[in-house]
Amino acid sequence: MSLDEATRSRIESFLDQDHVVLFMKGTRQFPQCGFSASTAGLLDRLVPEYTTVNVLEDDDIRQGIKDFANWPTIPQLYIDREFVGGCDLVQELFESGELHEMLGVAMPEPVTPEIRIEDDAAALIREAMQGHENQALLLSVDARGNARLQMGPEPSTALTVESAGLMLHTDPLSASRADGLVIELADTSQGQGLRVHRPGRAPEE
């Protein structure tokens, strides 16, 4: 399908808005597909701010961006108006360090951060991981210093940190931001859960 000039002009106006633009399903705060969530999550680790365009709000942009880049899927990442790729390619660039270079983010020297998991939090984590023996415990810290703990496949480039008998897997950039983190139990609106924070830093609302 050919791209009409009106849609092309709108796409180019989005690309003119920022150094980094991600066309995705949903928003940075509320992605609406796993691939968009993964790509936004990688960007969150590297840069504090970037522009997202929710293609679900506009059918012309949703189809038009595919024609614009001659790329059949969404999300699509652009840096300085140049098409970088979709989810899988962005993941590869992140793991190789090339995405850091594109975004002007220095690759840190490998470090092993000090992270403390409280005993009661460790017990809750072990309970949650029962039946998920093929999953690893992953820790990421974004460019704003917000930490996230989840289960998933072990990354090939992960660093490992042991605490309370558990192995945490993290990427080098997150590791450089993770020193001093504490994982503990906390009361939430859904009941008791985990809180990952650095003592002395106010938790995110």
N, C-alpha and C positions, 0 to 999 in steps of 0.2 A: 504494500500500500504506500502511495506517495504521500509525503508530508506537506500539508498545505502551508503557505507562507505565514498565515496568522498564528498557527500553532508553533511553527518554527521560531517566530519572533517572541512568543511567550516563553518558550523554553530558553532561548538565549537571554531573555531578561532575568530569568531565575539564575542562570549561570553568572550573570554580571553582578549579582547581589553579594557574592561571598567567594572567598578563596576556595572553600570546600563546600560542595553541594551534594546532597544525597537524595535521589529520587527513590522513594520507598512506599510500602504499604503501611499506612498509619503514620504516627509521629514518633519523634525521638523518645518522648515520655511514654507513649502508648503504641508500640509497633503492633501491626495486625497480621504479621506472618513471621515464621521462625527465621527465614533468611534475612528479612529486614531487621529483625531484632539482633541477629548475630552481627550484621555489618555495622549497625549503629553502636553496638556494644564495643566493637573494636575501635571505632573512632572515639568513643567516650574515653577509652584508655589513653588515647594519645593527645587529644586536643579538647580544651574546655568548651569551645563554641564552634558550631558549624550550622549550615542551613539545611533543613529538610523540606522536601516537597511531597505532600501526601497525594499519590496518584489516584487513590480511591475516591477523592473528592471531585475528580474531573476526568471523564472518559477520554476526552481529546488528548490530555497530557499523558494519560496511562498508555494509550496506543502510540501517541506521537513520539514519546521518548524512546520507544523501541525502534521506530523508524529513524529517528534522529541519529542514534548510535549504531544502527544496524545490529542490535543486540536483542534477543527475543525475551529476555526475562527482566524482572525487577526484584531486588534493588539494583540501582546503577549509581556508581560513585564517580564524581567529577572533581578534579583538582586543577585550579587555574584554567577552567573551561575545557580541560582535556579529559576525555573518558578514560577511566582507570579500569573498571570492570565490575563484575557482579560479586556475589557473596563468596564463592569459592576462590576466585582470583584475589580478592581483597584479603582473605584469610591467608593465602600463600604469601602475599606481599608482606603481611604483618609478621608472619613467622620467619621470613628471611631477613627482615629489617628494612626492606625496600620502602615499605609504606612509611616508616619513621622518617626516612630520608626525604621522601616526597613532601611530607608535612613539616619538615624542618625540625624534627624531634630527634635529639641525640639518643643513640642506643647506649644505655647505661652499662657500666662494667658489672659483670655478674657479682651479686652479693647475696649473702644468706641472712635474711632479716630475723630479728628476734620477735617471735609471735607466741603469745600465751593463750592456750585453750583451758578454761576453767574445767575442773573435774565434772561438774554437773552438766556443763555444756557438752563435754566429750561424750558423756553417757547418752545424751539425747542424739548426738550425731551418729553414734554407733547403732542406736536403735533405728534411726532413719535409713541407715545404709544396709540394714539386714535385707537380704534378697536382692541386693544390687552389687554383688561382688565384682562385677565387671566394670563398675563405675569408680571414678576417682573423685577425691574431694578437691575442688578447684577454688582458688582465691584470686580475685582480680581487684585492683584498685585503680579507679579512673583518674583522669587529669584533674578532677576537682577534689581528689582525696577520699572519695566515697568508696567503701569496700563492699564487695559482694562475695558471698560464699554459696556454692552450688555443687551438685554432682554432675559429672559428665565424663566423656572419654578423656583419657590422659593425653595432653598435648605432647607432641614429639620434642618440643623445645623447652619443656617445663623444668623449673627448678623445684626442689623438694625441701620442705621444712617439717621437722618432727616436733610435735607438742602433745603431751598427754597420751602418748602412744598412738597418735594419729599422724598420717602423712598428708601434708597440704602440698598441692601442686600449684605453682604460680609462674607467670611469665617474667622475664627479666625486668621489664619496666615496672610491673606491679610490685615485684620484689624490692625495687629501689624505693618504693613509696610505703611499704608495709611494715617497716621496722617500728616496734612498739605497739602493734595492734593487739587487742585483747578480744577473745571470743567468749561470751558469757551468756547466761540465761537472762531473759528480760520479759516482763509482762507486756503483752500487746493486746490490741482490741480483739484478736482471735484467740487469745490465751497466752500460754507461755511459749516463747520462741527464742531464737538466737539473736544476739546483737553483736556486731563486729564494729569496734570503735577504737579510737586512740584516746586513752585517758587524758582529760584536760581539753578535748575538742568536743564542742557541742554536737549532739547527734542531729542528722538531717531530719527535717520535718517531712 
